[in-house]
Amino acid sequence: MPKYFELKGGLVVALLLIMTAIIGSLFIVLGPKATEKNPGVVHLGVRYTDEMSLSFNQHGKTGPGAKIEIIAPDGTVAYTHENLRIGRNLMPLQGIPDGRYSARLSAPGYQSRQVPIIVEGRMINPPRDAEFERGTHADYNMIGVRFEPVAEASRVKPDDRAE
């Protein structure tokens, strides 16, 4: 009867620990070098208040194509990212100096939205005391916006009327 090599439980555990140590040390040594070269990633959520309407079908599944502009305090545009689709979009965050900015999100035929942000390295954060416009939100590396059509945004809503 032929004899087969049989791995005992203790040997398997020892081999797994050794492999984990080797791979973990590679992550520790090579990890910071890899992340220094990669840009930060900002998650952008884009929705439209009328996306379930019949008239919205003219834009297709991706919507009318929104864009985000990162605006410096002096009014210059520091970064632009276009062709944002409905749902989650990923935007690289690179080449923007640290500091306070305003993120202006716009789409053709829809009211533009402004979100105050702070750029810190490869991350964005909202200021602690930030108050967001209706239909906008920002958090750690995330911006969300719900666009309203220009005609709908200019209408007076019943709860906004002065009595």
C-alpha positions in Angstrom: 0.0 0.0 0.0 1.5 3.4 -1.0 2.2 5.9 1.7 0.9 9.4 1.2 2.2 12.6 2.8 -0.2 13.7 5.5 -0.3 17.2 7.0 -0.9 17.3 10.7 -3.0 20.1 12.3 -0.1 21.6 14.1 2.0 21.9 10.9 -0.9 23.5 9.0 -1.3 26.1 11.8 2.4 26.9 11.8 2.5 27.3 8.0 -0.5 29.6 8.1 1.1 31.8 10.8 4.4 32.0 8.9 2.6 33.0 5.6 0.5 35.6 7.5 3.6 37.1 9.0 5.3 37.3 5.6 2.4 38.9 3.9 1.7 41.2 6.8 5.3 42.4 6.8 5.1 43.1 3.0 2.0 45.2 3.6 3.7 47.1 6.4 6.8 47.8 4.2 5.2 48.4 0.9 1.9 49.9 1.9 2.9 53.5 2.7 4.8 53.7 -0.6 1.8 52.6 -2.6 -0.7 54.9 -0.9 1.5 58.0 -1.3 1.3 57.7 -5.0 -2.4 57.2 -5.3 -4.9 60.1 -5.2 -7.6 60.2 -2.6 -11.1 59.2 -3.8 -14.2 61.2 -3.1 -17.6 59.6 -3.3 -20.2 61.8 -5.1 -23.9 60.9 -4.9 -26.1 62.5 -7.5 -29.9 62.3 -7.6 -32.6 64.4 -9.2 -36.0 65.2 -7.7 -37.8 64.5 -11.0 -35.9 61.4 -12.1 -39.0 59.3 -12.0 -41.0 61.7 -14.3 -41.7 61.1 -17.9 -39.9 64.3 -18.9 -36.6 63.0 -17.3 -36.5 60.1 -19.9 -34.9 62.5 -22.4 -31.6 62.2 -20.4 -31.3 58.5 -20.4 -30.2 56.3 -17.5 -27.2 58.4 -16.6 -29.0 61.8 -16.3 -28.2 65.1 -17.8 -24.5 65.0 -16.8 -23.7 66.9 -13.7 -20.3 68.4 -12.8 -18.5 69.4 -9.7 -16.1 72.4 -9.3 -13.9 72.8 -6.3 -13.7 76.6 -5.8 -11.0 78.3 -3.8 -11.8 81.2 -1.4 -10.6 83.7 -4.0 -13.2 82.5 -6.5 -10.8 80.5 -8.8 -11.7 77.0 -9.9 -9.1 74.6 -8.4 -10.5 71.4 -9.9 -13.4 70.3 -12.1 -14.8 66.8 -12.6 -17.5 66.3 -15.3 -20.0 63.7 -16.5 -21.3 62.7 -13.1 -24.1 60.1 -13.4 -27.1 59.3 -11.3 -26.0 57.3 -8.3 -22.5 57.0 -6.9 -19.5 58.5 -8.7 -15.9 58.4 -7.8 -13.7 61.5 -8.2 -9.9 61.5 -7.7 -8.7 64.2 -5.3 -5.2 65.2 -6.3 -3.3 68.5 -6.9 -5.5 70.6 -4.6 -3.6 72.4 -1.8 -5.0 71.9 1.8 -7.6 74.5 2.9 -11.2 75.6 2.8 -13.1 75.4 -0.4 -16.6 75.3 -1.8 -17.8 72.5 -3.9 -20.3 73.7 -6.6 -22.3 71.0 -8.1 -24.4 71.8 -11.2 -26.3 70.1 -14.0 -27.9 71.7 -17.1 -31.6 72.7 -16.3 -31.2 72.2 -12.6 -30.4 74.5 -9.7 -26.7 74.6 -8.7 -25.7 73.5 -5.2 -22.8 74.7 -3.0 -21.3 72.6 -0.3 -18.5 73.9 2.0 -15.6 71.5 2.3 -12.1 71.4 3.8 -9.4 69.6 1.8 -6.8 67.9 4.0 -4.2 65.9 2.0 -6.2 63.2 0.1 -9.4 63.7 2.1 -12.3 66.1 2.2 -14.4 66.9 5.3 -17.2 69.4 5.9 -16.5 72.2 8.4 -17.8 71.3 11.9 -20.2 74.2 11.9 -21.4 73.8 8.3 -25.0 74.2 7.4 -26.0 72.5 4.2 -28.5 73.7 1.6 -31.7 71.6 1.3 -30.9 68.6 -0.8 -27.1 68.5 -0.1 -25.0 66.6 2.4 -21.2 66.1 3.0 -19.3 63.8 5.3 -15.8 62.3 5.3 -14.8 61.9 1.6 -18.4 62.0 0.5 -20.7 64.6 -1.0 -24.4 64.0 -1.8 -26.7 66.2 -3.8 -30.3 66.1 -5.0 -30.9 68.5 -7.9 -34.2 70.3 -8.4 -35.3 71.6 -11.8 -34.8 75.3 -12.2 -38.6 75.9 -12.7 -39.4 73.8 -9.5 -36.7 75.6 -7.4 -38.1 79.0 -8.3 -41.7 78.1 -7.3 -42.9 79.2 -3.9 -43.6 76.1 -1.7 -46.6 76.2 0.6 -44.4 75.8 3.7 -42.1 78.6 2.6 -44.8 81.3 2.2 -45.0 84.2 4.6 -48.4 84.5 6.2 
